[in-house]
Amino acid sequence: MKEIQIRDKKFRVLISSDKIQEGISRVAEKINMELKGQQPIFICVLNGAFIFAADLLKKITIECEISFVKLASYYGTTSSGQVKTLIGLDENVKNRTVVILEDIVDTGLTVETIVKQLGIFEPAKIKIATLLFKPEAYHKNIKVDYAALEVPNDFLVGFGLDYDGFGRNLEDIYVLVP
Ligand code: 5GP
């Protein structure tokens, strides 16, 4: 199989763009059915989820809105060290159905942080949709409602995911070659 080089590392194709689109279509169909009449607001977590969000939203046929947020890291003065804050939320999510759009759910720490911080704005419900889900690594209790594809616990790039800032533009998903 063809290998590609990104910076100092080699990667090979793990999931083709066709398979990715099939997974996204499955998620879209489920959301179209389950959230019909709820006018959900999708919240795309930048940077990684931008391609997933664009492709998914093209397949959403129910009335909806989309907004974009980012998790900003800074080093707080607390003993816990790194603190992540949700920035850019400019829509009123109070009493709304919110669907968080993530690129990948790994340990679940990021999703947990987002759910906690969104909760402050009192949405009616929070759903989680992710392009990729690593079931072996996940150890949180929050339900991942919609996962386009389940993946092994390896380092992946492409379709929005980066290695050192590069590779987000790749149409397929690649895995690191050891
Ligand atoms: P979690 O907080 O669930 O452990 O990790 C989520 C975040 O870690 C993702 O949003 C992503 O930025 C990063 N991440 C986790 N696994 C991978 C991976 O395989 N490849 C890349 N490029 N990023 C990953």
Backbone and ligand atoms as CSV (ligand in chain L), in Angstrom:
chain,resi,resn,atom,element,x,y,z
A,1,MET,N,N,0.843,-1.207,0.000
A,1,MET,CA,C,0.000,0.000,0.000
A,1,MET,C,C,0.870,1.245,0.000
A,2,LYS,N,N,0.413,2.236,-0.745
A,2,LYS,CA,C,1.171,3.472,-0.887
A,2,LYS,C,C,1.325,4.191,0.461
A,3,GLU,N,N,2.549,4.622,0.713
A,3,GLU,CA,C,2.785,5.373,1.944
A,3,GLU,C,C,3.008,6.838,1.624
A,4,ILE,N,N,2.614,7.691,2.543
A,4,ILE,CA,C,2.903,9.107,2.368
A,4,ILE,C,C,3.765,9.583,3.539
A,5,GLN,N,N,4.474,10.662,3.302
A,5,GLN,CA,C,5.341,11.220,4.335
A,5,GLN,C,C,4.742,12.545,4.805
A,6,ILE,N,N,4.582,12.702,6.111
A,6,ILE,CA,C,4.209,14.013,6.665
A,6,ILE,C,C,5.265,14.353,7.710
A,7,ARG,N,N,5.964,15.456,7.468
A,7,ARG,CA,C,7.099,15.842,8.333
A,7,ARG,C,C,8.048,14.645,8.441
A,8,ASP,N,N,8.280,14.165,9.677
A,8,ASP,CA,C,9.259,13.093,9.878
A,8,ASP,C,C,8.627,11.703,9.931
A,9,LYS,N,N,7.318,11.602,9.649
A,9,LYS,CA,C,6.648,10.304,9.842
A,9,LYS,C,C,5.985,9.781,8.568
A,10,LYS,N,N,5.838,8.440,8.535
A,10,LYS,CA,C,5.183,7.801,7.384
A,10,LYS,C,C,3.776,7.335,7.797
A,11,PHE,N,N,2.851,7.454,6.826
A,11,PHE,CA,C,1.456,7.061,7.080
A,11,PHE,C,C,0.949,6.249,5.897
A,12,ARG,N,N,-0.026,5.363,6.160
A,12,ARG,CA,C,-0.680,4.628,5.068
A,12,ARG,C,C,-2.200,4.752,5.224
A,13,VAL,N,N,-2.920,4.565,4.104
A,13,VAL,CA,C,-4.385,4.731,4.130
A,13,VAL,C,C,-5.020,3.671,5.037
A,14,LEU,N,N,-5.907,4.123,5.912
A,14,LEU,CA,C,-6.661,3.204,6.762
A,14,LEU,C,C,-8.126,3.171,6.331
A,15,ILE,N,N,-8.693,4.361,6.040
A,15,ILE,CA,C,-10.104,4.434,5.644
A,15,ILE,C,C,-10.221,5.311,4.399
A,16,SER,N,N,-10.807,4.755,3.345
A,16,SER,CA,C,-10.931,5.494,2.089
A,16,SER,C,C,-12.022,6.554,2.200
A,17,SER,N,N,-11.961,7.535,1.316
A,17,SER,CA,C,-12.956,8.617,1.361
A,17,SER,C,C,-14.375,8.070,1.138
A,18,ASP,N,N,-14.519,7.012,0.323
A,18,ASP,CA,C,-15.857,6.413,0.109
A,18,ASP,C,C,-16.448,5.886,1.416
A,19,LYS,N,N,-15.599,5.172,2.160
A,19,LYS,CA,C,-16.058,4.608,3.445
A,19,LYS,C,C,-16.394,5.735,4.429
A,20,ILE,N,N,-15.609,6.800,4.393
A,20,ILE,CA,C,-15.866,7.942,5.291
A,20,ILE,C,C,-17.235,8.531,4.962
A,21,GLN,N,N,-17.502,8.726,3.672
A,21,GLN,CA,C,-18.791,9.317,3.266
A,21,GLN,C,C,-19.964,8.416,3.648
A,22,GLU,N,N,-19.760,7.087,3.553
A,22,GLU,CA,C,-20.822,6.157,3.968
A,22,GLU,C,C,-21.138,6.333,5.449
A,23,GLY,N,N,-20.089,6.449,6.251
A,23,GLY,CA,C,-20.258,6.640,7.699
A,23,GLY,C,C,-20.967,7.944,7.996
A,24,ILE,N,N,-20.593,9.000,7.298
A,24,ILE,CA,C,-21.220,10.316,7.519
A,24,ILE,C,C,-22.693,10.262,7.103
A,25,SER,N,N,-22.998,9.574,6.001
A,25,SER,CA,C,-24.392,9.453,5.557
A,25,SER,C,C,-25.242,8.742,6.591
A,26,ARG,N,N,-24.673,7.689,7.201
A,26,ARG,CA,C,-25.415,6.950,8.247
A,26,ARG,C,C,-25.759,7.873,9.417
A,27,VAL,N,N,-24.776,8.670,9.831
A,27,VAL,CA,C,-25.001,9.608,10.941
A,27,VAL,C,C,-26.061,10.637,10.548
A,28,ALA,N,N,-25.962,11.163,9.341
A,28,ALA,CA,C,-26.918,12.186,8.883
A,28,ALA,C,C,-28.339,11.634,8.883
A,29,GLU,N,N,-28.493,10.410,8.379
A,29,GLU,CA,C,-29.837,9.795,8.342
A,29,GLU,C,C,-30.429,9.677,9.740
A,30,LYS,N,N,-29.584,9.236,10.683
A,30,LYS,CA,C,-30.032,9.071,12.072
A,30,LYS,C,C,-30.442,10.418,12.662
A,31,ILE,N,N,-29.619,11.434,12.439
A,31,ILE,CA,C,-29.919,12.765,12.986
A,31,ILE,C,C,-31.195,13.307,12.338
A,32,ASN,N,N,-31.327,13.143,11.026
A,32,ASN,CA,C,-32.528,13.625,10.334
A,32,ASN,C,C,-33.796,12.998,10.911
A,33,MET,N,N,-33.690,11.739,11.295
A,33,MET,CA,C,-34.845,11.051,11.870
A,33,MET,C,C,-35.084,11.467,13.318
A,34,GLU,N,N,-34.024,11.395,14.112
A,34,GLU,CA,C,-34.173,11.558,15.573
A,34,GLU,C,C,-34.399,13.006,16.017
A,35,LEU,N,N,-33.869,13.955,15.271
A,35,LEU,CA,C,-33.942,15.352,15.726
A,35,LEU,C,C,-34.904,16.203,14.892
A,36,LYS,N,N,-35.716,15.530,14.103
A,36,LYS,CA,C,-36.710,16.226,13.280
A,36,LYS,C,C,-37.644,17.063,14.155
A,37,GLY,N,N,-37.893,18.308,13.746
A,37,GLY,CA,C,-38.795,19.176,14.503
A,37,GLY,C,C,-38.134,19.882,15.677
A,38,GLN,N,N,-36.847,19.564,15.937
A,38,GLN,CA,C,-36.164,20.158,17.111
A,38,GLN,C,C,-35.278,21.345,16.745
A,39,GLN,N,N,-35.142,21.643,15.475
A,39,GLN,CA,C,-34.262,22.731,15.015
A,39,GLN,C,C,-32.926,22.726,15.766
A,40,PRO,N,N,-32.149,21.653,15.628
A,40,PRO,CA,C,-30.904,21.575,16.391
A,40,PRO,C,C,-29.891,22.648,15.970
A,41,ILE,N,N,-29.033,22.969,16.914
A,41,ILE,CA,C,-27.899,23.828,16.565
A,41,ILE,C,C,-26.630,22.974,16.652
A,42,PHE,N,N,-25.943,22.856,15.523
A,42,PHE,CA,C,-24.694,22.090,15.472
A,42,PHE,C,C,-23.555,22.996,15.909
A,43,ILE,N,N,-22.684,22.443,16.746
A,43,ILE,CA,C,-21.534,23.224,17.199
A,43,ILE,C,C,-20.266,22.495,16.785
A,44,CYS,N,N,-19.618,23.036,15.771
A,44,CYS,CA,C,-18.411,22.423,15.206
A,44,CYS,C,C,-17.199,22.849,16.023
A,45,VAL,N,N,-16.455,21.853,16.521
A,45,VAL,CA,C,-15.270,22.152,17.327
A,45,VAL,C,C,-14.059,22.244,16.387
A,46,LEU,N,N,-13.563,23.463,16.252
A,46,LEU,CA,C,-12.414,23.713,15.378
A,46,LEU,C,C,-11.121,23.314,16.092
A,47,ASN,N,N,-10.043,22.982,15.401
A,47,ASN,CA,C,-9.947,23.018,13.958
A,47,ASN,C,C,-10.407,21.714,13.298
A,48,GLY,N,N,-10.218,20.605,14.020
A,48,GLY,CA,C,-10.283,19.286,13.392
A,48,GLY,C,C,-11.592,18.902,12.737
A,49,ALA,N,N,-12.728,19.433,13.244
A,49,ALA,CA,C,-14.034,18.945,12.782
A,49,ALA,C,C,-14.566,19.686,11.559
A,50,PHE,N,N,-13.762,20.586,10.971
A,50,PHE,CA,C,-14.341,21.445,9.918
A,50,PHE,C,C,-14.775,20.679,8.670
A,51,ILE,N,N,-14.042,19.657,8.267
A,51,ILE,CA,C,-14.422,18.922,7.041
A,51,ILE,C,C,-15.612,18.001,7.341
A,52,PHE,N,N,-15.576,17.338,8.489
A,52,PHE,CA,C,-16.705,16.501,8.916
A,52,PHE,C,C,-17.970,17.346,8.969
A,53,ALA,N,N,-17.880,18.536,9.591
A,53,ALA,CA,C,-19.052,19.407,9.733
A,53,ALA,C,C,-19.597,19.790,8.353
A,54,ALA,N,N,-18.721,20.155,7.445
A,54,ALA,CA,C,-19.159,20.579,6.111
A,54,ALA,C,C,-19.857,19.434,5.379
A,55,ASP,N,N,-19.264,18.240,5.404
A,55,ASP,CA,C,-19.845,17.102,4.685
A,55,ASP,C,C,-21.131,16.615,5.341
A,56,LEU,N,N,-21.144,16.613,6.679
A,56,LEU,CA,C,-22.353,16.176,7.391
A,56,LEU,C,C,-23.507,17.138,7.123
A,57,LEU,N,N,-23.246,18.423,7.240
A,57,LEU,CA,C,-24.328,19.417,7.110
A,57,LEU,C,C,-24.966,19.393,5.722
A,58,LYS,N,N,-24.189,19.018,4.705
A,58,LYS,CA,C,-24.758,18.918,3.352
A,58,LYS,C,C,-25.789,17.797,3.274
A,59,LYS,N,N,-25.685,16.832,4.193
A,59,LYS,CA,C,-26.608,15.688,4.193
A,59,LYS,C,C,-27.728,15.850,5.216
A,60,ILE,N,N,-27.717,16.948,5.950
A,60,ILE,CA,C,-28.795,17.204,6.935
A,60,ILE,C,C,-29.933,17.915,6.209
A,61,THR,N,N,-31.123,17.324,6.315
A,61,THR,CA,C,-32.263,17.865,5.565
A,61,THR,C,C,-33.281,18.553,6.460
A,62,ILE,N,N,-33.081,18.473,7.784
A,62,ILE,CA,C,-34.021,19.134,8.706
A,62,ILE,C,C,-33.550,20.567,8.964
A,63,GLU,N,N,-34.439,21.396,9.462
A,63,GLU,CA,C,-34.090,22.782,9.788
A,63,GLU,C,C,-33.045,22.803,10.903
A,64,CYS,N,N,-31.985,23.558,10.710
A,64,CYS,CA,C,-30.915,23.566,11.710
A,64,CYS,C,C,-30.058,24.816,11.572
A,65,GLU,N,N,-29.206,25.026,12.586
A,65,GLU,CA,C,-28.209,26.104,12.522
A,65,GLU,C,C,-26.848,25.493,12.786
A,66,ILE,N,N,-25.798,26.225,12.422
A,66,ILE,CA,C,-24.440,25.770,12.774
A,66,ILE,C,C,-23.617,26.932,13.319
A,67,SER,N,N,-22.804,26.603,14.310
A,67,SER,CA,C,-21.912,27.591,14.905
A,67,SER,C,C,-20.552,26.918,15.128
A,68,PHE,N,N,-19.530,27.713,15.386
A,68,PHE,CA,C,-18.162,27.181,15.474
A,68,PHE,C,C,-17.503,27.626,16.778
A,69,VAL,N,N,-16.871,26.686,17.448
A,69,VAL,CA,C,-16.160,27.036,18.685
A,69,VAL,C,C,-14.749,26.461,18.630
A,70,LYS,N,N,-13.962,26.901,19.574
A,70,LYS,CA,C,-12.596,26.418,19.690
A,70,LYS,C,C,-12.306,26.180,21.159
A,71,LEU,N,N,-11.433,25.242,21.437
A,71,LEU,CA,C,-10.997,25.062,22.820
A,71,LEU,C,C,-9.643,25.728,22.952
A,72,ALA,N,N,-9.585,26.752,23.780
A,72,ALA,CA,C,-8.320,27.462,23.965
A,72,ALA,C,C,-7.644,26.933,25.224
A,73,SER,N,N,-6.367,26.576,25.099
A,73,SER,CA,C,-5.627,26.085,26.270
A,73,SER,C,C,-4.838,27.225,26.881
A,74,TYR,N,N,-4.820,27.271,28.152
A,74,TYR,CA,C,-3.879,28.171,28.814
A,74,TYR,C,C,-3.472,27.521,30.125
A,75,TYR,N,N,-2.371,27.991,30.669
A,75,TYR,CA,C,-1.899,27.409,31.914
A,75,TYR,C,C,-2.375,28.247,33.075
A,76,GLY,N,N,-3.331,27.727,33.789
A,76,GLY,CA,C,-3.912,28.457,34.911
A,76,GLY,C,C,-3.000,28.398,36.132
A,77,THR,N,N,-3.439,29.047,37.167
A,77,THR,CA,C,-2.634,29.073,38.391
A,77,THR,C,C,-3.063,27.952,39.334
A,78,THR,N,N,-4.052,27.157,38.903
A,78,THR,CA,C,-4.507,26.059,39.764
A,78,THR,C,C,-3.527,24.902,39.689
A,79,SER,N,N,-3.654,23.993,40.615
A,79,SER,CA,C,-2.732,22.854,40.655
A,79,SER,C,C,-2.968,21.906,39.489
A,80,SER,N,N,-4.189,21.976,38.887
A,80,SER,CA,C,-4.482,21.049,37.796
A,80,SER,C,C,-3.709,21.400,36.519
A,81,GLY,N,N,-3.067,22.574,36.508
A,81,GLY,CA,C,-2.223,22.923,35.357
A,81,GLY,C,C,-3.023,23.450,34.201
A,82,GLN,N,N,-3.055,22.658,33.088
A,82,GLN,CA,C,-3.682,23.148,31.871
A,82,GLN,C,C,-5.202,23.243,31.997
A,83,VAL,N,N,-5.733,24.386,31.609
A,83,VAL,CA,C,-7.178,24.593,31.644
A,83,VAL,C,C,-7.641,24.837,30.208
A,84,LYS,N,N,-8.752,24.244,29.824
A,84,LYS,CA,C,-9.261,24.472,28.460
A,84,LYS,C,C,-10.600,25.180,28.528
A,85,THR,N,N,-10.718,26.240,27.764
A,85,THR,CA,C,-11.946,27.027,27.773
A,85,THR,C,C,-12.557,27.069,26.388
A,86,LEU,N,N,-13.864,26.945,26.371
A,86,LEU,CA,C,-14.616,27.008,25.122
A,86,LEU,C,C,-14.741,28.463,24.707
A,87,ILE,N,N,-14.275,28.795,23.519
A,87,ILE,CA,C,-14.411,30.186,23.072
A,87,ILE,C,C,-15.170,30.243,21.738
A,88,GLY,N,N,-15.853,31.368,21.519
A,88,GLY,CA,C,-16.500,31.609,20.230
A,88,GLY,C,C,-17.969,31.267,20.177
A,89,LEU,N,N,-18.545,30.839,21.290
A,89,LEU,CA,C,-19.965,30.481,21.263
A,89,LEU,C,C,-20.799,31.768,21.242
A,90,ASP,N,N,-21.361,32.078,20.078
A,90,ASP,CA,C,-22.097,33.342,19.999
A,90,ASP,C,C,-23.587,33.150,19.722
A,91,GLU,N,N,-24.048,31.912,19.727
A,91,GLU,CA,C,-25.486,31.663,19.544
A,91,GLU,C,C,-26.111,31.428,20.910
A,92,ASN,N,N,-27.391,31.727,21.008
A,92,ASN,CA,C,-28.092,31.438,22.247
A,92,ASN,C,C,-28.528,29.971,22.223
A,93,VAL,N,N,-27.939,29.175,23.072
A,93,VAL,CA,C,-28.250,27.737,23.061
A,93,VAL,C,C,-29.249,27.347,24.149
A,94,LYS,N,N,-29.697,28.325,24.917
A,94,LYS,CA,C,-30.645,28.042,26.012
A,94,LYS,C,C,-31.905,27.357,25.461
A,95,ASN,N,N,-32.271,26.249,26.072
A,95,ASN,CA,C,-33.451,25.449,25.697
A,95,ASN,C,C,-33.391,24.871,24.278
A,96,ARG,N,N,-32.225,24.842,23.684
A,96,ARG,CA,C,-32.093,24.287,22.325
A,96,ARG,C,C,-31.502,22.877,22.382
A,97,THR,N,N,-31.735,22.118,21.300
A,97,THR,CA,C,-31.037,20.847,21.122
A,97,THR,C,C,-29.707,21.157,20.456
A,98,VAL,N,N,-28.628,20.795,21.143
A,98,VAL,CA,C,-27.289,21.110,20.645
A,98,VAL,C,C,-26.603,19.812,20.220
A,99,VAL,N,N,-25.971,19.823,19.058
A,99,VAL,CA,C,-25.193,18.657,18.618
A,99,VAL,C,C,-23.733,19.091,18.474
A,100,ILE,N,N,-22.894,18.558,19.332
A,100,ILE,CA,C,-21.463,18.867,19.264
A,100,ILE,C,C,-20.841,18.042,18.139
A,101,LEU,N,N,-20.092,18.691,17.265
A,101,LEU,CA,C,-19.417,17.978,16.171
A,101,LEU,C,C,-17.919,17.930,16.440
A,102,GLU,N,N,-17.408,16.718,16.649
A,102,GLU,CA,C,-15.996,16.506,16.966
A,102,GLU,C,C,-15.314,15.738,15.836
A,103,ASP,N,N,-14.006,15.920,15.684
A,103,ASP,CA,C,-13.268,15.124,14.707
A,103,ASP,C,C,-13.051,13.703,15.220
A,104,ILE,N,N,-12.605,13.608,16.482
A,104,ILE,CA,C,-12.310,12.283,17.033
A,104,ILE,C,C,-12.532,12.301,18.545
A,105,VAL,N,N,-13.154,11.253,19.042
A,105,VAL,CA,C,-13.276,11.083,20.490
A,105,VAL,C,C,-12.339,9.939,20.872
A,106,ASP,N,N,-11.352,10.301,21.670
A,106,ASP,CA,C,-10.297,9.363,22.061
A,106,ASP,C,C,-10.555,8.971,23.519
A,107,THR,N,N,-9.925,9.621,24.491
A,107,THR,CA,C,-10.186,9.303,25.905
A,107,THR,C,C,-11.529,9.876,26.359
A,108,GLY,N,N,-12.006,10.910,25.652
A,108,GLY,CA,C,-13.270,11.539,26.019
A,108,GLY,C,C,-13.111,12.798,26.852
A,109,LEU,N,N,-11.882,13.113,27.191
A,109,LEU,CA,C,-11.622,14.296,28.035
A,109,LEU,C,C,-12.114,15.584,27.373
A,110,THR,N,N,-11.860,15.727,26.085
A,110,THR,CA,C,-12.247,16.949,25.362
A,110,THR,C,C,-13.766,17.095,25.341
A,111,VAL,N,N,-14.442,16.014,24.981
A,111,VAL,CA,C,-15.902,16.047,24.915
A,111,VAL,C,C,-16.493,16.353,26.290
A,112,GLU,N,N,-15.897,15.787,27.325
A,112,GLU,CA,C,-16.382,16.023,28.686
A,112,GLU,C,C,-16.250,17.510,29.052
A,113,THR,N,N,-15.120,18.096,28.685
A,113,THR,CA,C,-14.883,19.522,28.960
A,113,THR,C,C,-15.923,20.371,28.234
A,114,ILE,N,N,-16.188,20.055,26.973
A,114,ILE,CA,C,-17.139,20.836,26.181
A,114,ILE,C,C,-18.554,20.703,26.757
A,115,VAL,N,N,-18.947,19.472,27.072
A,115,VAL,CA,C,-20.295,19.237,27.622
A,115,VAL,C,C,-20.483,20.027,28.915
A,116,LYS,N,N,-19.461,20.010,29.779
A,116,LYS,CA,C,-19.539,20.740,31.048
A,116,LYS,C,C,-19.721,22.228,30.799
A,117,GLN,N,N,-18.919,22.774,29.883
A,117,GLN,CA,C,-18.956,24.225,29.670
A,117,GLN,C,C,-20.209,24.672,28.920
A,118,LEU,N,N,-20.702,23.817,28.030
A,118,LEU,CA,C,-21.953,24.141,27.311
A,118,LEU,C,C,-23.143,24.096,28.263
A,119,GLY,N,N,-23.064,23.190,29.217
A,119,GLY,CA,C,-24.138,22.996,30.186
A,119,GLY,C,C,-24.491,24.275,30.926
A,120,ILE,N,N,-23.506,25.135,31.106
A,120,ILE,CA,C,-23.713,26.415,31.807
A,120,ILE,C,C,-24.769,27.257,31.073
A,121,PHE,N,N,-24.847,27.103,29.757
A,121,PHE,CA,C,-25.793,27.893,28.959
A,121,PHE,C,C,-27.191,27.274,28.879
A,122,GLU,N,N,-27.390,26.197,29.613
A,122,GLU,CA,C,-28.697,25.542,29.765
A,122,GLU,C,C,-29.391,25.126,28.471
A,123,PRO,N,N,-28.701,24.354,27.632
A,123,PRO,CA,C,-29.402,23.808,26.462
A,123,PRO,C,C,-30.430,22.767,26.915
A,124,ALA,N,N,-31.437,22.494,26.068
A,124,ALA,CA,C,-32.445,21.482,26.413
A,124,ALA,C,C,-31.785,20.107,26.450
A,125,LYS,N,N,-30.950,19.811,25.450
A,125,LYS,CA,C,-30.192,18.563,25.445
A,125,LYS,C,C,-28.910,18.724,24.644
A,126,ILE,N,N,-27.943,17.907,24.983
A,126,ILE,CA,C,-26.668,17.928,24.262
A,126,ILE,C,C,-26.441,16.553,23.660
A,127,LYS,N,N,-26.257,16.505,22.335
A,127,LYS,CA,C,-25.918,15.258,21.650
A,127,LYS,C,C,-24.482,15.380,21.157
A,128,ILE,N,N,-23.831,14.228,21.002
A,128,ILE,CA,C,-22.449,14.240,20.528
A,128,ILE,C,C,-22.350,13.460,19.225
A,129,ALA,N,N,-21.796,14.123,18.213
A,129,ALA,CA,C,-21.541,13.449,16.928
A,129,ALA,C,C,-20.053,13.575,16.631
A,130,THR,N,N,-19.449,12.456,16.301
A,130,THR,CA,C,-18.019,12.482,15.991
A,130,THR,C,C,-17.737,11.708,14.705
A,131,LEU,N,N,-16.751,12.198,13.978
A,131,LEU,CA,C,-16.336,11.472,12.769
A,131,LEU,C,C,-15.728,10.135,13.171
A,132,LEU,N,N,-14.785,10.176,14.117
A,132,LEU,CA,C,-14.074,8.962,14.535
A,132,LEU,C,C,-14.232,8.737,16.031
A,133,PHE,N,N,-14.315,7.463,16.404
A,133,PHE,CA,C,-14.463,7.101,17.812
A,133,PHE,C,C,-13.505,5.960,18.113
A,134,LYS,N,N,-12.704,6.134,19.180
A,134,LYS,CA,C,-11.767,5.079,19.588
A,134,LYS,C,C,-12.335,4.389,20.836
A,135,PRO,N,N,-13.153,3.322,20.643
A,135,PRO,CA,C,-13.804,2.686,21.796
A,135,PRO,C,C,-12.818,2.147,22.830
A,136,GLU,N,N,-11.644,1.690,22.361
A,136,GLU,CA,C,-10.670,1.115,23.313
A,136,GLU,C,C,-10.089,2.167,24.255
A,137,ALA,N,N,-10.035,3.400,23.793
A,137,ALA,CA,C,-9.417,4.455,24.609
A,137,ALA,C,C,-10.435,5.192,25.468
A,138,TYR,N,N,-11.717,5.096,25.074
A,138,TYR,CA,C,-12.756,5.901,25.723
A,138,TYR,C,C,-13.064,5.393,27.126
A,139,HIS,N,N,-13.026,6.284,28.110
A,139,HIS,CA,C,-13.342,5.837,29.470
A,139,HIS,C,C,-14.183,6.862,30.235
A,140,LYS,N,N,-15.095,7.527,29.509
A,140,LYS,CA,C,-16.018,8.461,30.163
A,140,LYS,C,C,-17.428,7.886,30.111
A,141,ASN,N,N,-18.310,8.455,30.940
A,141,ASN,CA,C,-19.686,7.947,30.977
A,141,ASN,C,C,-20.623,8.638,29.992
A,142,ILE,N,N,-20.166,9.750,29.420
A,142,ILE,CA,C,-21.023,10.503,28.498
A,142,ILE,C,C,-21.258,9.659,27.248
A,143,LYS,N,N,-22.535,9.596,26.815
A,143,LYS,CA,C,-22.869,8.781,25.638
A,143,LYS,C,C,-22.425,9.484,24.354
A,144,VAL,N,N,-21.716,8.747,23.511
A,144,VAL,CA,C,-21.390,9.264,22.185
A,144,VAL,C,C,-22.551,8.845,21.281
A,145,ASP,N,N,-23.421,9.801,20.950
A,145,ASP,CA,C,-24.681,9.472,20.284
A,145,ASP,C,C,-24.500,9.030,18.836
A,146,TYR,N,N,-23.615,9.731,18.119
A,146,TYR,CA,C,-23.445,9.461,16.692
A,146,TYR,C,C,-21.950,9.380,16.356
A,147,ALA,N,N,-21.496,8.202,15.938
A,147,ALA,CA,C,-20.100,8.054,15.518
A,147,ALA,C,C,-20.109,7.525,14.088
A,148,ALA,N,N,-19.484,8.259,13.179
A,148,ALA,CA,C,-19.475,7.823,11.778
A,148,ALA,C,C,-18.652,6.556,11.614
A,149,LEU,N,N,-17.503,6.471,12.307
A,149,LEU,CA,C,-16.617,5.317,12.161
A,149,LEU,C,C,-15.906,5.007,13.482
A,150,GLU,N,N,-15.806,3.723,13.790
A,150,GLU,CA,C,-15.004,3.323,14.952
A,150,GLU,C,C,-13.607,2.971,14.454
A,151,VAL,N,N,-12.598,3.389,15.204
A,151,VAL,CA,C,-11.217,3.190,14.749
A,151,VAL,C,C,-10.369,2.599,15.870
A,152,PRO,N,N,-9.271,1.924,15.486
A,152,PRO,CA,C,-8.382,1.373,16.514
A,152,PRO,C,C,-7.622,2.493,17.236
A,153,ASN,N,N,-6.995,2.119,18.322
A,153,ASN,CA,C,-6.304,3.093,19.162
A,153,ASN,C,C,-4.924,3.444,18.591
A,154,ASP,N,N,-4.892,3.983,17.385
A,154,ASP,CA,C,-3.642,4.366,16.712
A,154,ASP,C,C,-3.702,5.844,16.365
A,155,PHE,N,N,-2.557,6.394,15.952
A,155,PHE,CA,C,-2.532,7.818,15.603
A,155,PHE,C,C,-2.936,7.999,14.131
A,156,LEU,N,N,-3.966,8.818,13.918
A,156,LEU,CA,C,-4.544,8.988,12.581
A,156,LEU,C,C,-4.421,10.431,12.094
A,157,VAL,N,N,-4.337,10.597,10.786
A,157,VAL,CA,C,-4.365,11.939,10.179
A,157,VAL,C,C,-5.270,11.916,8.940
A,158,GLY,N,N,-5.634,13.115,8.504
A,158,GLY,CA,C,-6.440,13.258,7.294
A,158,GLY,C,C,-7.872,13.628,7.620
A,159,PHE,N,N,-8.578,14.133,6.638
A,159,PHE,CA,C,-9.997,14.493,6.768
A,159,PHE,C,C,-10.216,15.399,7.991
A,160,GLY,N,N,-9.340,16.369,8.139
A,160,GLY,CA,C,-9.468,17.326,9.244
A,160,GLY,C,C,-8.468,17.114,10.364
A,161,LEU,N,N,-7.982,15.864,10.510
A,161,LEU,CA,C,-7.027,15.583,11.592
A,161,LEU,C,C,-5.600,15.858,11.117
A,162,ASP,N,N,-4.795,16.401,12.014
A,162,ASP,CA,C,-3.445,16.815,11.623
A,162,ASP,C,C,-2.354,16.052,12.358
A,163,TYR,N,N,-1.164,16.112,11.761
A,163,TYR,CA,C,0.057,15.796,12.489
A,163,TYR,C,C,0.923,17.047,12.409
A,164,ASP,N,N,1.130,17.679,13.567
A,164,ASP,CA,C,1.960,18.881,13.619
A,164,ASP,C,C,1.447,19.958,12.654
A,165,GLY,N,N,0.131,20.045,12.529
A,165,GLY,CA,C,-0.468,21.088,11.683
A,165,GLY,C,C,-0.685,20.663,10.233
A,166,PHE,N,N,-0.090,19.555,9.825
A,166,PHE,CA,C,-0.188,19.124,8.425
A,166,PHE,C,C,-1.117,17.909,8.288
A,167,GLY,N,N,-1.609,17.711,7.061
A,167,GLY,CA,C,-2.399,16.514,6.749
A,167,GLY,C,C,-3.905,16.687,6.849
A,168,ARG,N,N,-4.367,17.846,7.310
A,168,ARG,CA,C,-5.814,18.041,7.472
A,168,ARG,C,C,-6.555,17.959,6.135
A,169,ASN,N,N,-5.877,18.301,5.057
A,169,ASN,CA,C,-6.488,18.379,3.735
A,169,ASN,C,C,-6.630,17.019,3.052
A,170,LEU,N,N,-6.081,15.961,3.630
A,170,LEU,CA,C,-6.133,14.648,2.969
A,170,LEU,C,C,-7.564,14.123,2.926
A,171,GLU,N,N,-7.926,13.543,1.759
A,171,GLU,CA,C,-9.302,13.084,1.548
A,171,GLU,C,C,-9.608,11.771,2.281
A,172,ASP,N,N,-8.564,10.955,2.449
A,172,ASP,CA,C,-8.713,9.678,3.156
A,172,ASP,C,C,-8.157,9.837,4.575
A,173,ILE,N,N,-8.377,8.808,5.399
A,173,ILE,CA,C,-7.780,8.821,6.735
A,173,ILE,C,C,-6.597,7.859,6.744
A,174,TYR,N,N,-5.493,8.351,7.282
A,174,TYR,CA,C,-4.233,7.605,7.286
A,174,TYR,C,C,-3.841,7.236,8.703
A,175,VAL,N,N,-3.104,6.114,8.808
A,175,VAL,CA,C,-2.596,5.684,10.095
A,175,VAL,C,C,-1.062,5.723,10.077
A,176,LEU,N,N,-0.506,6.029,11.230
A,176,LEU,CA,C,0.951,6.101,11.366
A,176,LEU,C,C,1.577,4.735,11.127
A,177,VAL,N,N,2.612,4.686,10.316
A,177,VAL,CA,C,3.346,3.435,10.088
A,177,VAL,C,C,4.464,3.386,11.131
A,178,PRO,N,N,4.475,2.336,11.980
A,178,PRO,CA,C,5.465,2.304,13.058
A,178,PRO,C,C,6.902,2.125,12.521
L,1,5GP,P1,P,-9.639,13.105,23.845
L,1,5GP,O1,O,-9.795,14.358,24.661
L,1,5GP,O2,O,-10.946,12.424,23.531
L,1,5GP,O3,O,-8.638,12.150,24.464
L,1,5GP,O4,O,-8.955,13.507,22.487
L,1,5GP,C1,C,-9.596,14.299,21.563
L,1,5GP,C2,C,-8.625,15.164,20.817
L,1,5GP,O5,O,-7.310,14.593,20.764
L,1,5GP,C3,C,-9.079,15.315,19.376
L,1,5GP,O6,O,-9.957,16.403,19.223
L,1,5GP,C4,C,-7.767,15.443,18.642
L,1,5GP,O7,O,-7.377,16.803,18.626
L,1,5GP,C5,C,-6.771,14.656,19.474
L,1,5GP,N1,N,-6.580,13.271,18.961
L,1,5GP,C6,C,-6.942,12.126,19.573
L,1,5GP,N2,N,-6.612,11.052,18.840
L,1,5GP,C7,C,-6.036,11.548,17.698
L,1,5GP,C8,C,-5.476,10.932,16.516
L,1,5GP,O8,O,-5.445,9.699,16.327
L,1,5GP,N3,N,-4.979,11.776,15.577
L,1,5GP,C9,C,-4.974,13.126,15.715
L,1,5GP,N4,N,-4.473,13.851,14.708
L,1,5GP,N5,N,-5.495,13.741,16.826
L,1,5GP,C10,C,-6.019,12.957,17.791
